[in-house]
Amino acid sequence: MNTKSRTQHPSYTAQRLNVNDHEVSWSHHFTEYFHSRPYYQHEAVTKNLEGPEEKRWAEEHSTNPEDNKHLLDRITVINGYPQTLKEANTYFDLYNLPMNPMGRTGMWGPGLLGKNGPNHAADPIFTRWGPFTIKPLLKALNNLNPIYFLNSKHEAISPHNLIWQIIKELIHLLPHLQMIAIQRRDTKDWAIPGGMVEAGQTVSQTLRNEINEEACNNMNPSNTSKEIDKILEGGGKTIYRGYVDDPRNTDSRWMETTAVHFHCPSYLAMAIKLEAGDDAQKVRWLDMTWLEPRYRNLYASHKMMTDKAKWPLLFDFYLPRLIIIIVCIIIFWNSN
């Protein structure tokens, strides 16, 4: 319900109008909303519109209804498959600009997004089973001190925090999943290394380009890219197509994505050399557990998408083993 779309993006200088949960829906009467919401266009969009036409990814925000008639035929995947905005029954305002299908965001105009209506992205979710290691557990146990609980910087740690840290590392000894995640430069949130589908590109091409540019900046045809291509050629599973609750969204422009899951065999995952590039500040294999705060707080709607990739793998791994354990317990119990 446009939760993150109503939050302030760190690079937006205009403050969004406050919109309460019950006021998000366009069907709710919100007196003076259209006169009170701020218009905002980020300077990156302005500079692109002023630059060479061949490098332009943004389009004008026009309030002339005649200029916007073509937007009725713009493609959206809001319902999970491609259709026009008209076919998707999208609302349009007095200027023939499409209205955010999930409701009010407290701002209108381009923001940081280049296209009126849906802006399409592709998100490659690369997962692996986390390699077994006891190093974090040994590090946590090493903080034990007969007199004080001290960390490596000789700072005091509360006994409760230390015990919880040890418990977490014990839990992490169990098989668990990891994903390739980047820390975004703009919001500092951890995220899927995805990006915008550029004109003339397919989703598959974007998936390949984004994992290269965001997370494997050192790739070239002679080394790591071959390992990525092996994973991509194995085929991924599309787990989500639709709207993204993103802090860049406005009332007239919003993000949509196609998220594709690729599960990496351990030998291929080990061959991938991660190096942050493009819009990424950091990159790592991130634990996909509720114990990891960076995973719990993934950017925008990313956790919803990664959970869709995670749970089937965990179910397939743990259910047969759980059944075997239960059967063994029953047999042992009956034998006594």
VOMIMI-468228 format. One line per 4 residues: number of its first residue (from 1); their letters; for each residue x, y, z of C-alpha. Coordinates in steps of 0.5 Angstrom, whole numbers. Layout:
residues N
NUM) a) X/Y/Z  ... .
//
This chain:
residues 336
1) mntk) 0/0/0  5/5/-2  9/5/5  16/6/2 .
5) srtq) 13/10/-4  11/15/2  18/16/5  23/21/3 .
9) hpsy) 28/19/-2  35/22/1  36/26/-6  30/29/-6 .
13) taqr) 30/36/-4  22/37/-4  18/34/2  13/29/1 .
17) lnvn) 6/31/3  4/27/9  -1/21/7  -4/17/12 .
21) dhev) -5/10/11  -13/11/10  -12/16/5  -7/13/0 .
25) swsh) -13/10/-4  -15/15/-10  -22/13/-8  -22/16/-1 .
29) hfte) -24/23/-1  -18/28/0  -19/35/0  -14/39/-3 .
33) yfhs) -9/34/-4  -8/36/-12  -7/43/-10  -2/41/-4 .
37) rpyy) 2/36/-6  9/38/-9  12/38/-16  19/35/-16 .
41) qhea) 24/34/-22  31/31/-20  37/35/-23  39/28/-26 .
45) vtkn) 33/28/-30  33/36/-32  41/35/-34  39/29/-38 .
49) legp) 33/32/-42  38/38/-43  43/33/-46  44/30/-53 .
53) eekr) 38/26/-55  42/20/-57  43/19/-49  37/21/-47 .
57) waee) 33/16/-42  28/21/-39  22/24/-42  18/31/-41 .
61) hstn) 13/32/-36  8/35/-40  1/38/-37  -2/39/-44 .
65) pedn) -7/33/-45  -6/32/-52  2/31/-51  0/25/-47 .
69) khll) -5/21/-51  0/16/-53  1/14/-46  -6/10/-46 .
73) drit) -2/5/-50  4/5/-45  6/-2/-43  5/-4/-36 .
77) ving) 6/-11/-32  2/-9/-26  -2/-15/-26  4/-20/-28 .
81) ypqt) 4/-20/-35  5/-14/-41  -2/-10/-42  -3/-3/-44 .
85) lkea) -5/2/-39  -11/3/-42  -13/-5/-41  -10/-5/-34 .
89) ntyf) -16/0/-32  -11/5/-30  -13/12/-28  -11/18/-32 .
93) dlyn) -11/25/-29  -14/32/-32  -7/32/-36  -8/25/-39 .
97) lpmn) -2/23/-34  -3/16/-31  -4/16/-24  0/11/-19 .
101) pmgr) -4/5/-19  -3/3/-12  -5/10/-10  -2/17/-7 .
105) tgmw) 5/18/-5  5/25/-3  9/28/-9  8/28/-17 .
109) gpgl) 12/30/-23  18/26/-25  22/25/-19  28/21/-21 .
113) lgkn) 25/17/-26  25/18/-33  18/15/-36  11/18/-35 .
117) gpnh) 8/12/-32  11/5/-31  19/5/-31  21/-2/-32 .
121) aadp) 27/-6/-28  30/-13/-28  32/-16/-22  37/-22/-22 .
125) iftr) 37/-26/-15  43/-30/-15  43/-35/-9  47/-41/-6 .
129) wgpf) 47/-45/0  52/-41/5  59/-45/6  60/-48/12 .
133) tikp) 65/-44/17  65/-44/24  70/-38/24  64/-33/26 .
137) llka) 62/-37/32  70/-38/34  70/-30/34  64/-29/38 .
141) lnnl) 67/-34/43  73/-31/43  70/-25/46  69/-28/53 .
145) npiy) 73/-26/58  74/-28/65  73/-21/68  69/-17/63 .
149) flns) 66/-18/56  70/-15/51  70/-15/44  76/-14/39 .
153) khea) 77/-7/40  77/-8/48  70/-5/48  65/-7/54 .
157) isph) 59/-12/51  53/-14/55  53/-21/57  46/-21/54 .
161) nliw) 48/-19/47  54/-24/47  50/-30/49  45/-28/43 .
165) qiik) 51/-27/38  53/-34/40  46/-37/39  46/-33/32 .
169) elih) 52/-36/30  50/-43/32  44/-42/28  48/-40/22 .
173) llph) 52/-47/23  45/-50/20  44/-50/12  42/-43/10 .
177) lqmi) 41/-39/4  45/-33/2  44/-28/-4  49/-23/-8 .
181) aiqr) 47/-17/-5  49/-10/-6  49/-3/-2  46/2/-6 .
185) rdtk) 50/9/-6  44/13/-6  40/10/0  45/6/3 .
189) dwai) 40/0/4  42/-7/2  39/-9/-5  38/-14/-11 .
193) pggm) 43/-12/-16  38/-10/-21  37/-4/-26  33/-1/-31 .
197) veag) 31/-4/-38  34/1/-43  31/2/-50  32/-4/-54 .
201) qtvs) 34/-9/-49  31/-15/-47  30/-17/-39  35/-22/-40 .
205) qtlr) 40/-17/-43  39/-13/-37  39/-18/-32  46/-20/-35 .
209) nein) 49/-13/-35  46/-11/-28  50/-17/-25  56/-15/-29 .
213) eeac) 56/-8/-27  53/-8/-20  56/-14/-17  62/-16/-21 .
217) nnmn) 65/-10/-24  72/-14/-25  68/-19/-30  71/-20/-37 .
221) psnt) 70/-25/-43  76/-29/-41  74/-31/-33  68/-29/-29 .
225) skei) 63/-28/-34  64/-35/-36  61/-37/-30  56/-32/-30 .
229) dkil) 54/-34/-37  53/-42/-34  48/-40/-29  44/-36/-34 .
233) eggg) 44/-41/-39  42/-46/-34  35/-42/-34  32/-38/-28 .
237) ktiy) 25/-38/-25  21/-31/-26  18/-31/-19  15/-24/-19 .
241) rgyv) 13/-19/-25  9/-12/-22  9/-6/-18  15/-4/-14 .
245) ddpr) 14/0/-7  20/4/-8  22/11/-5  23/14/-12 .
249) ntds) 16/13/-14  11/19/-15  4/20/-17  5/20/-24 .
253) rwme) 11/15/-25  13/9/-21  17/3/-21  15/-4/-24 .
257) ttav) 20/-10/-25  21/-17/-27  25/-21/-22  28/-28/-24 .
261) hfhc) 32/-33/-19  38/-36/-21  40/-42/-16  48/-43/-16 .
265) psyl) 51/-49/-15  57/-48/-10  63/-49/-15  60/-44/-20 .
269) amai) 58/-39/-14  65/-40/-11  68/-38/-18  64/-31/-18 .
273) klea) 69/-26/-16  65/-20/-13  67/-13/-14  62/-7/-13 .
277) gdda) 61/-3/-19  57/2/-22  51/5/-17  54/0/-12 .
281) qkvr) 58/2/-5  59/-5/-3  57/-12/-5  57/-19/-1 .
285) wldm) 54/-26/-1  48/-24/5  45/-29/9  38/-29/8 .
289) twle) 35/-30/15  31/-26/20  37/-26/24  41/-21/19 .
293) pryr) 38/-14/20  41/-12/13  37/-18/10  30/-16/14 .
297) nlya) 31/-9/11  32/-10/4  31/-4/-1  24/-2/-3 .
301) shkm) 20/-9/-4  26/-13/-5  25/-18/1  18/-19/-2 .
305) mtdk) 22/-22/-8  27/-25/-5  23/-29/0  19/-32/-6 .
309) akwp) 26/-35/-8  28/-37/-1  22/-41/2  21/-46/-4 .
313) llfd) 29/-48/-3  28/-49/4  22/-53/4  25/-58/-1 .
317) fylp) 31/-58/3  28/-59/10  22/-62/9  25/-69/7 .
321) rlii) 30/-69/13  25/-67/18  20/-73/16  26/-78/16 .
325) iivc) 28/-75/23  20/-76/25  20/-83/23  26/-85/26 .
329) iiif) 24/-82/33  17/-86/32  21/-92/30  25/-91/36 .
333) wnsn) 20/-90/41  16/-96/39  22/-100/39  22/-98/47 .
//
